[in-house]
Amino acid sequence: GPIVSNATVSSKAKGNWLKAEVIHFDSNSIIVREEANERVIHTFTYAPQLKAKMQQISDHGGYQYGDKVKILFQPGQTVALKIVGKPSKPL
């Protein structure tokens, strides 16, 4: 494929980090509530590079209701580029 310098990758990867609480999680999407405004709900699908990781997390029980996560996304889009946060243990 084309050679991409690190500079273009990192600037392109920048977006907004959303601090949120998990409402529902599965291997295809995640539904979260904004920490700053609890009435605001977002549904994100996963960027291709994130899919395998989310499948792995899902296989191990996934995120539980109320788990705290940070989601990196491009403004105006509903694709999660990165998700940070430790899944809690399933009850």
Contact map, one row per residue, 1 for C-alpha under 8 A:
1110000000000000000000000000000000000000000000000000000000000000000000000000000000000000000
1111000000000000000000000000000000000000000000000000000000000000000000000000000000000000000
1111100000000000000000000000000000000000000000000000000000000000000000000000000000000000000
0111110110000000000000000000000000000000000000000000000000000000000000000000000000000000000
0011111110000000000000000000000000000000000000000000000000000000000000000000000000000000000
0001111111000000000000000000000000000000000000000000000000000000000000000000000000000000000
0000111111100000000000000000000000000000000000000000000000000000000000000000000000000000000
0001111111110000000000000000000000000000000000000000000000000000000000000000000000000000000
0001111111111000000000000000000000000000000000000000000000000000000000000000000000000000000
0000011111111100000000000000000000000000000000000000000000000000000000000000000000000000000
0000001111111100000000000000000000000000000000000000000000000000000000000000000000000000000
0000000111111110000000000000000000000000000000000000000000000000000000000000000000000000000
0000000011111110000000000000000000000000000000000000000000000000000000000000000010000000000
0000000001111111000000000000000000000000000000000000000000000000000000010100000000000000000
0000000000011111100000000000000000000000000000000000000000000000000000011110000000000000000
0000000000000111110000000000000000000000000000000000000000000000000000111110000000000000000
0000000000000011111000000000000000000000000000000000000000000000000001111000000000000000000
0000000000000001111100000000000001000000000000000000000000000000000001111000000000000000000
0000000000000000111110000000000001110000000000000000000000000000000111100000000000000000000
0000000000000000011111000000000111110000000000000000000000000000000111100000000000000000000
0000000000000000001111100000000111100000000000000000000000000000111110000000000000000000000
0000000000000000000111111000011110000000000000000000000000000011111110000000000000000000000
0000000000000000000011111000011110000000000000000000000000000001110000000000000000000000000
0000000000000000000001111100011100000000000000000000000000000011100000000000000000000000000
0000000000000000000001111110111000000000000000000000000000000111000000000000000000000000000
0000000000000000000000011111110000000000000000000000010001000100000000000000000000000000000
0000000000000000000000001111100000000000000000000010011001000000000000000000000000000000000
0000000000000000000000000111110000000000000011000010010000000000000000000000000000000000000
0000000000000000000000001111111000000000001111000000000000000000000000000000000000000000000
0000000000000000000001111101111100000000001110000000000000000000000000000000000000000000000
0000000000000000000001111000111110000000111100000000000000000000000000000000000000000000000
0000000000000000000111110000011111000000111000000000000000000000000000000000000000000000000
0000000000000000000111100000001111101111110000000000000000000000000000000000000000000000000
0000000000000000011110000000000111111111110000000000000000000000000000000000000000000000000
0000000000000000001110000000000011111100000000000000000000000000000000000000000000000000000
0000000000000000001100000000000001111100000000000000000000000000000000000000000000000000000
0000000000000000000000000000000011111111000000000000000000000000000000000000000000000000000
0000000000000000000000000000000011111111100000000000000000000000000000000000000000000000000
0000000000000000000000000000000011001111100000000000000000000000000000000000000000000000000
0000000000000000000000000000000011001111110000000000000000000000000000000000000000000000000
0000000000000000000000000000001111000111111000000000000000000000000000000000000000000000000
0000000000000000000000000000001111000001111100000000000000000000000000000000010000000000000
0000000000000000000000000000111100000000111110000000000000000000000000000000010000000000000
0000000000000000000000000000111000000000011111000000000000000000000000000000011100000000000
0000000000000000000000000001110000000000001111100000000000000000000000000000011100000000000
0000000000000000000000000001100000000000000111111110010000000000000000000000001110000000000
0000000000000000000000000000000000000000000011111110000000000000000000000000001111000000000
0000000000000000000000000000000000000000000001111111000000000000000000000000000000000000000
0000000000000000000000000000000000000000000001111111100000000000000000000000000010000000000
0000000000000000000000000000000000000000000001111111110000000000000000000000000111000000000
0000000000000000000000000011000000000000000001111111111000000000000000000000000000000000000
0000000000000000000000000000000000000000000000011111111100000000000000000000000000000000000
0000000000000000000000000000000000000000000000001111111110000000000000000000000000000000000
0000000000000000000000000111000000000000000001000111111111000100000000000000000000000000000
0000000000000000000000000010000000000000000000000011111111100000000000000000000000000000000
0000000000000000000000000000000000000000000000000001111111110000000000000000000000000000000
0000000000000000000000000000000000000000000000000000111111111110000000000000000000000010000
0000000000000000000000000110000000000000000000000000011111111110000000000000000000000000000
0000000000000000000000000000000000000000000000000000001111111100000000000000000000000000000
0000000000000000000000000000000000000000000000000000000111111100000000000000000000000000000
0000000000000000000000000000000000000000000000000000000011111110000000000000000000000000110
0000000000000000000000001100000000000000000000000000010011111111000000000000000000000010010
0000000000000000000001011000000000000000000000000000000011001111101000000000000000000111000
0000000000000000000001111000000000000000000000000000000000000111111000000000000000000011110
0000000000000000000011110000000000000000000000000000000000000011111000000000000000000000000
0000000000000000000011100000000000000000000000000000000000000001111100000000000000000000000
0000000000000000000011000000000000000000000000000000000000000011111110000000000000001111000
0000000000000000001111000000000000000000000000000000000000000000011111000000000000001100000
0000000000000000001111000000000000000000000000000000000000000000001111100000000000111100000
0000000000000000111100000000000000000000000000000000000000000000000111110000000000111000000
0000000000000001111100000000000000000000000000000000000000000000000011111000000111110000000
0000000000000111110000000000000000000000000000000000000000000000000001111100000111100000000
0000000000000011110000000000000000000000000000000000000000000000000000111110111111000000000
0000000000000111000000000000000000000000000000000000000000000000000000011111111010000000000
0000000000000011000000000000000000000000000000000000000000000000000000001111100000000000000
0000000000000000000000000000000000000000000000000000000000000000000000000111110000000000000
0000000000000000000000000000000000000000000000000000000000000000000000001111111000000000000
0000000000000000000000000000000000000000011110000000000000000000000000001101111100000000000
0000000000000000000000000000000000000000000111100000000000000000000000001100111110000000000
0000000000000000000000000000000000000000000111100100000000000000000000111000011111100000000
0000000000001000000000000000000000000000000001101100000000000000000000111100001111100000000
0000000000000000000000000000000000000000000000100100000000000000000000111000000111110000000
0000000000000000000000000000000000000000000000000000000000000000000011110000000111111000000
0000000000000000000000000000000000000000000000000000000000000000000011100000000001111100000
0000000000000000000000000000000000000000000000000000000000000000001111000000000000111110000
0000000000000000000000000000000000000000000000000000000000000010001110000000000000011111000
0000000000000000000000000000000000000000000000000000000010000111001000000000000000001111100
0000000000000000000000000000000000000000000000000000000000000011001000000000000000000111110
0000000000000000000000000000000000000000000000000000000000001001000000000000000000000011111
0000000000000000000000000000000000000000000000000000000000001101000000000000000000000001111
0000000000000000000000000000000000000000000000000000000000000000000000000000000000000000111
